Amino acid sequence: MIRITKGLLAEYYPHINSIDMHFHVQQVVPSQEIADFMFANLQYDERGDGVFRFWRALVEDDPHYSGIWSYVFYDGMCFSVTHSKNANDLQKLCGDG
């Protein structure tokens, strides 16, 4: 998941260097509530006619480039990846802090 995120960061935000970023990956149980939140708050894209769907949000004016990516494979497997150049931000993004 981290490699996918780094690749998509390079595609959408080529000015961001992800080498020194911290990442957190979490498997998520899909629900209608989560889907509604993602469609309302995150940017959507997909590859392979719905095989791989993803949503993204990144704070570009933040020097740590904090962000969240949600991935859905085959409308079943769902993962969330958060990232930041500051490890403390991940605790806030993931709800652990």
C-alpha angles and dihedrals in degrees: 000000000000092000091050089050093049090050093050091046088055091049099046101027108027092165091066118088108211096187095101096036125120117225135198122194124196131176111228131202105232118238137167090249092057092045092050091050093049094048091047099045112022136061113255133217137152143196130208101021095297097326090115120023124177142179126200143189126179131176100225096180090056111095089220093053093223113193149156130220125189119199128194121187120197091344089288120065111066129187135177123208123190124187143181140156086236113067091206090063090062091062089056094045093047096044093242096116 
